[in-house]
Amino acid sequence: MTAPLLETRALCKTFGKVQAVRSVDLALPRGRTFGLVGESGSGKSTVARLVLRLIEATSGDIRFGDEDLRRLGGEALRRRRRRMQMIFQDPYGSLNGRMTVGETLVEPQLVHDIGTGGRARRDRARSLLREVGLPDSAMDRFPHEFSGGQRQRIAIARALATDPELIVADEPVSALDVSVQAQILNLLGDMQREHQTTMLFISHDLRVVRYVCDEIAVMYLGEIVERGPRDRVYDRPAHPYTQALLTSAPGSPRKDGKRAKLAGEIPSADAIPTGCAFRSRCPHAFDRCKIEAPRMQDVGGGQTAACHLLDR
């Protein structure tokens, strides 16, 4: 089996008393799209920033290929960042409004010493624009002259400018109109297949994750509660949280025609319930859930979940 491109072990991040990420293990196979899903406040975006070292982990390991990212610094880390890029949620805030699109696409080439001169870099910028479906004339225009979907296409082109091995897409379509979302998702899928890029795709929308991802991990209050191949997780969810997310999503009625509802709000990360973190909202919680945190278990077909109900 091919070694994963990106792997985390016992990854943790605390902000004072807030446990934002708790012992997260991930393994992203090369050339595949891995989905990280959960409600707002579950820690998904924090994981995204940790694996790219935009913020520093409190503890745990982050391996990129055969390198320990947490041990890299200075020039060594800058060189590795050429191979890792991010697409942010907000296509309005993630682009510099004072730079033309051409300057935006040339800048990462300059930073990482890609190309042999200004003309070659501008030619590559035009090629990237065509790849994401925008005309050459976009080169000399500014971000405010484009729609949200067009801006996100520019952000995708910028991410591809360094020919990365890993792209982290953090809620890349949630700020866009529904009519535009499918276009951007199709573009991301095409880019991933053409460039054989590994992608960590983060979203709260399970319909979107099923559409683009090969494998899925479900996150709740800073920890992974279920993971596995896309179809296994969607067709046979093992954790009550995954089940509730799936059946409460629009267009996903239960067999009895009703929808499951998640009771209450996700607890604060500075007051995580004892035992199973999900027990305060779980309709199946029993005494053991209050005192003992469940361990991750194999439920077959490459799928694992952390729930005491699996022992029954």
C-alpha positions as CSV (number, residue, x, y, z in Angstrom):
1,M,0.0,0.0,0.0
2,T,1.3,3.5,-1.0
3,A,2.3,5.6,2.0
4,P,0.0,8.6,2.5
5,L,1.1,12.0,1.3
6,L,-0.1,13.7,4.5
7,E,-0.5,12.0,7.9
8,T,-1.2,13.3,11.4
9,R,-0.8,11.5,14.7
10,A,-2.4,12.6,18.0
11,L,-2.7,16.1,16.7
12,C,-3.8,18.6,19.3
13,K,-4.3,22.3,19.6
14,T,-5.4,24.3,22.6
15,F,-6.1,28.0,22.9
16,G,-5.9,28.7,26.6
17,K,-8.6,26.5,28.1
18,V,-10.2,25.7,24.7
19,Q,-9.4,22.3,23.3
20,A,-9.9,23.0,19.6
21,V,-8.4,19.8,18.3
22,R,-8.0,16.6,20.3
23,S,-5.8,13.8,19.2
24,V,-6.7,13.8,15.5
25,D,-5.3,11.0,13.3
26,L,-5.6,11.5,9.6
27,A,-4.0,9.8,6.6
28,L,-4.5,11.3,3.1
29,P,-3.7,8.9,0.2
30,R,-1.9,10.4,-2.7
31,G,-4.0,11.6,-5.6
32,R,-7.3,11.3,-3.6
33,T,-9.8,13.7,-2.1
34,F,-10.3,13.3,1.6
35,G,-13.3,15.0,3.2
36,L,-13.5,16.4,6.7
37,V,-17.0,17.2,7.8
38,G,-18.8,18.5,10.9
39,E,-20.8,21.4,12.3
40,S,-19.3,24.8,12.8
41,G,-17.2,24.8,15.9
42,S,-16.1,21.2,15.4
43,G,-12.4,22.1,14.7
44,K,-12.3,21.4,11.0
45,S,-10.7,24.7,9.9
46,T,-8.2,24.5,12.8
47,V,-7.0,21.2,11.5
48,A,-6.6,22.8,8.0
49,R,-4.4,25.5,9.4
50,L,-2.4,23.1,11.6
51,V,-1.5,20.7,8.7
52,L,-0.2,23.7,6.7
53,R,1.5,25.2,9.8
54,L,-0.4,28.4,9.4
55,I,-0.8,27.9,13.2
56,E,1.4,25.7,15.4
57,A,0.2,22.5,17.0
58,T,0.2,22.1,20.8
59,S,1.3,18.5,20.3
60,G,1.3,15.6,17.9
61,D,3.0,14.7,14.6
62,I,2.4,16.1,11.1
63,R,4.2,14.2,8.3
64,F,4.3,15.3,4.7
65,G,5.7,12.5,2.6
66,D,8.8,11.4,4.5
67,E,9.3,14.6,6.4
68,D,8.2,15.8,9.8
69,L,6.7,19.2,9.1
70,R,6.9,20.3,12.7
71,R,10.6,20.0,12.7
72,L,11.0,22.2,9.6
73,G,11.7,25.9,9.9
74,G,13.0,28.9,7.9
75,E,14.0,28.1,4.3
76,A,13.2,24.4,4.6
77,L,9.6,25.1,5.5
78,R,9.3,27.8,2.8
79,R,10.4,25.2,0.2
80,R,7.9,22.7,1.4
81,R,5.1,25.3,1.2
82,R,5.5,25.4,-2.5
83,R,4.1,21.8,-2.5
84,M,1.1,22.8,-0.2
85,Q,-1.5,25.4,-1.0
86,M,-4.9,26.5,0.4
87,I,-8.2,27.6,-1.1
88,F,-10.0,29.7,1.5
89,Q,-13.8,30.0,2.1
90,D,-14.2,33.6,1.2
91,P,-13.4,34.5,-2.4
92,Y,-13.8,38.2,-1.5
93,G,-11.4,38.4,1.4
94,S,-8.8,35.9,0.2
95,L,-7.6,38.0,-2.8
96,N,-5.7,41.2,-2.5
97,G,-7.9,43.9,-3.9
98,R,-4.9,46.1,-4.8
99,M,-3.4,43.5,-7.1
100,T,-4.5,42.7,-10.6
101,V,-5.3,39.1,-11.3
102,G,-2.1,38.8,-13.3
103,E,-0.1,40.0,-10.3
104,T,-1.9,37.6,-8.0
105,L,-1.0,34.7,-10.2
106,V,2.6,35.8,-10.8
107,E,3.3,36.5,-7.1
108,P,3.5,32.8,-5.9
109,Q,5.8,32.1,-8.9
110,L,8.1,34.9,-7.7
111,V,8.0,33.8,-4.1
112,H,8.9,30.2,-5.0
113,D,11.3,31.1,-7.8
114,I,9.2,29.4,-10.5
115,G,9.8,30.4,-14.1
116,T,12.7,32.0,-15.9
117,G,11.5,35.6,-16.2
118,G,8.5,38.0,-16.2
119,R,7.2,37.0,-19.6
120,A,7.3,33.2,-18.8
121,R,5.5,33.8,-15.5
122,R,2.8,35.9,-17.2
123,D,2.3,33.3,-19.8
124,R,1.9,30.7,-17.1
125,A,-0.7,33.0,-15.4
126,R,-2.7,33.2,-18.6
127,S,-2.5,29.4,-19.0
128,L,-3.9,29.0,-15.4
129,L,-6.7,31.4,-16.2
130,R,-7.7,29.4,-19.2
131,E,-7.6,26.2,-17.2
132,V,-10.1,27.6,-14.7
133,G,-12.3,29.0,-17.5
134,L,-11.4,32.6,-17.5
135,P,-10.2,34.7,-20.4
136,D,-6.7,36.3,-20.9
137,S,-8.3,39.7,-20.5
138,A,-8.8,38.9,-16.8
139,M,-5.1,39.4,-16.3
140,D,-5.3,43.2,-16.0
141,R,-8.5,43.4,-14.0
142,F,-8.9,43.7,-10.2
143,P,-10.9,41.2,-8.0
144,H,-13.8,43.6,-7.4
145,E,-14.6,43.4,-11.1
146,F,-15.5,39.7,-10.8
147,S,-18.4,37.7,-9.4
148,G,-18.0,35.4,-6.4
149,G,-17.7,32.3,-8.5
150,Q,-15.1,34.0,-10.8
151,R,-13.1,35.1,-7.8
152,Q,-13.0,31.5,-6.5
153,R,-11.8,30.4,-9.9
154,I,-9.0,32.9,-9.6
155,A,-8.2,31.5,-6.1
156,I,-8.1,28.0,-7.5
157,A,-5.7,29.2,-10.3
158,R,-3.5,30.8,-7.6
159,A,-3.4,27.6,-5.7
160,L,-2.3,25.7,-8.8
161,A,0.4,28.3,-9.7
162,T,3.1,26.4,-7.7
163,D,2.0,22.9,-9.0
164,P,1.3,21.7,-5.5
165,E,1.0,18.1,-4.3
166,L,-1.5,19.0,-1.6
167,I,-4.4,21.4,-1.7
168,V,-6.4,22.2,1.4
169,A,-9.9,23.5,0.4
170,D,-11.6,25.0,3.5
171,E,-15.3,25.4,2.8
172,P,-14.5,26.6,-0.8
173,V,-18.1,26.9,-2.0
174,S,-20.1,27.8,1.1
175,A,-19.9,31.5,0.4
176,L,-21.2,31.1,-3.2
177,D,-24.7,31.0,-4.6
178,V,-26.1,27.5,-5.0
179,S,-26.2,27.9,-8.8
180,V,-22.4,28.5,-8.8
181,Q,-21.4,25.8,-6.3
182,A,-21.7,22.9,-8.8
183,Q,-19.5,24.7,-11.3
184,I,-16.8,25.2,-8.8
185,L,-17.1,21.7,-7.5
186,N,-16.8,20.3,-11.0
187,L,-13.8,22.5,-11.6
188,L,-12.1,21.3,-8.4
189,G,-12.7,17.7,-9.4
190,D,-11.3,18.3,-12.9
191,M,-8.2,20.0,-11.5
192,Q,-7.6,17.3,-8.9
193,R,-7.8,14.5,-11.6
194,E,-5.8,16.3,-14.2
195,H,-3.0,17.3,-11.8
196,Q,-3.3,14.2,-9.6
197,T,-3.3,16.4,-6.6
198,T,-4.1,15.2,-3.1
199,M,-6.9,17.3,-1.6
200,L,-8.2,17.8,2.0
201,F,-11.8,19.1,1.4
202,I,-13.4,20.7,4.4
203,S,-17.2,21.3,4.6
204,H,-20.2,21.2,6.8
205,D,-22.4,20.2,3.9
206,L,-22.6,16.4,3.5
207,R,-24.1,16.6,0.1
208,V,-21.1,18.5,-1.2
209,V,-18.6,16.1,0.5
210,R,-20.3,13.1,-1.0
211,Y,-20.1,14.7,-4.4
212,V,-16.3,15.3,-4.4
213,C,-14.6,13.1,-1.8
214,D,-13.3,9.5,-1.9
215,E,-12.9,9.1,1.9
216,I,-14.6,10.9,4.8
217,A,-13.8,11.7,8.4
218,V,-16.6,13.1,10.6
219,M,-15.4,15.5,13.3
220,Y,-17.2,16.5,16.5
221,L,-15.8,18.9,19.2
222,G,-12.2,18.6,18.1
223,E,-12.0,14.8,17.5
224,I,-12.7,12.3,14.8
225,V,-15.8,10.2,15.6
226,E,-16.1,8.2,12.4
227,R,-14.1,7.7,9.2
228,G,-14.1,5.5,6.1
229,P,-14.8,5.2,2.4
230,R,-17.4,7.7,1.2
231,D,-20.1,5.2,0.3
232,R,-19.7,3.2,3.5
233,V,-20.1,6.2,5.7
234,Y,-23.1,7.5,3.8
235,D,-24.9,4.2,3.3
236,R,-24.0,2.6,6.7
237,P,-23.2,5.4,9.2
238,A,-22.1,3.8,12.5
239,H,-21.9,6.8,14.8
240,P,-25.1,8.5,16.1
241,Y,-23.7,11.9,15.2
242,T,-23.0,10.9,11.6
243,Q,-26.5,9.4,11.4
244,A,-28.1,12.6,12.6
245,L,-26.0,14.8,10.3
246,L,-27.0,12.7,7.3
247,T,-30.7,12.4,8.1
248,S,-31.1,16.1,9.0
249,A,-29.5,17.3,5.8
250,P,-31.9,18.7,3.2
251,G,-33.0,16.1,0.7
252,S,-32.1,13.2,3.0
253,P,-35.3,11.9,4.6
254,R,-35.3,8.9,6.9
255,K,-37.0,5.7,5.8
256,D,-40.1,6.6,7.9
257,G,-40.3,9.9,6.1
258,K,-39.2,12.0,9.1
259,R,-35.9,13.8,9.8
260,A,-33.7,13.2,12.7
261,K,-32.8,16.4,14.6
262,L,-29.7,17.1,16.6
263,A,-30.8,18.2,20.1
264,G,-29.3,21.4,21.4
265,E,-26.1,23.2,20.3
266,I,-22.6,21.9,20.0
267,P,-21.0,22.4,23.5
268,S,-18.3,24.9,24.0
269,A,-14.8,23.6,23.5
270,D,-13.8,24.9,26.9
271,A,-16.5,22.8,28.6
272,I,-16.4,19.4,26.8
273,P,-18.7,16.8,28.5
274,T,-17.0,14.0,30.3
275,G,-16.9,10.5,28.8
276,C,-18.3,10.7,25.3
277,A,-18.3,14.3,24.1
278,F,-21.5,13.7,22.1
279,R,-23.5,12.2,24.9
280,S,-25.3,15.5,25.8
281,R,-27.0,15.5,22.4
282,C,-27.2,11.7,21.7
283,P,-30.6,10.1,21.9
284,H,-29.0,6.7,22.7
285,A,-26.7,7.8,25.6
286,F,-26.5,5.5,28.6
287,D,-24.5,5.5,31.9
288,R,-21.2,4.3,30.4
289,C,-21.2,7.3,28.1
290,K,-20.9,9.7,31.0
291,I,-17.7,8.2,32.4
292,E,-15.8,6.6,29.6
293,A,-14.6,8.0,26.3
294,P,-15.3,5.5,23.5
295,R,-12.4,4.2,21.5
296,M,-12.2,4.0,17.7
297,Q,-13.4,0.5,16.5
298,D,-13.3,-1.3,13.1
299,V,-16.8,-1.7,11.8
300,G,-15.8,-3.4,8.5
301,G,-15.1,-2.2,5.0
302,G,-12.4,0.2,6.0
303,Q,-14.8,2.1,8.3
304,T,-14.1,2.9,11.9
305,A,-16.2,4.7,14.6
306,A,-16.0,5.7,18.2
307,C,-19.2,4.7,20.0
308,H,-20.1,2.5,23.0
309,L,-23.2,1.3,21.1
310,L,-20.8,-0.8,18.9
311,D,-20.0,-2.9,21.9
312,R,-23.7,-3.9,22.3
